[in-house]
Amino acid sequence: MQSIKAIRCTFCNKLLAKVGMVGYLEIKCPRCKTVNTTR
C-alpha cells in the first residue's frame, strides 16, 4: 500500500497537492505565488 503525502505551500500553508510517489516536484502556489519544490 502506498502512502499519500500532502504538499503544502511553505509560505501560506495552502494545500497544493496530494502525491503518492514523486522524485522531484516544483509547483507555484496560486494564492501567494511562491514556488515550492519537494524531493
N, C-alpha and C positions, 0 to 999 in steps of 0.2 A: 504494500500500500504506500502511496506517495503522499508526503506531507505538503500542504499548501501554505505558502508564505505570503503574508500581506506586505506589499511595498508601499511605504508612506513617504510623503514629502518631508525632507529633513528640516525645512523652514516652517511650514504651516501645519504639518501633520495630517494633511488630506490623504485619504486612501487613493492611491494611483492605480494599483493593480494587485491581483492575486495570481501568483505563479506557482507552478509545481517544480519544474526543473529549468534552470536558466544558467548559462555560463556568464553572460555579460548583458546588462540591460541599462539603457540610457533613456530616460523619459522626462519630458518637460511638464511641470505642474501647470494645469490650466488656470489655477487660482492666483498663484504668486509669481509664475514664470521662472521659477528656479529649475535648473537642470539637475536631475538626480541620477546617480549611477549606482549600480549594485553588481556584485560578482558572485 
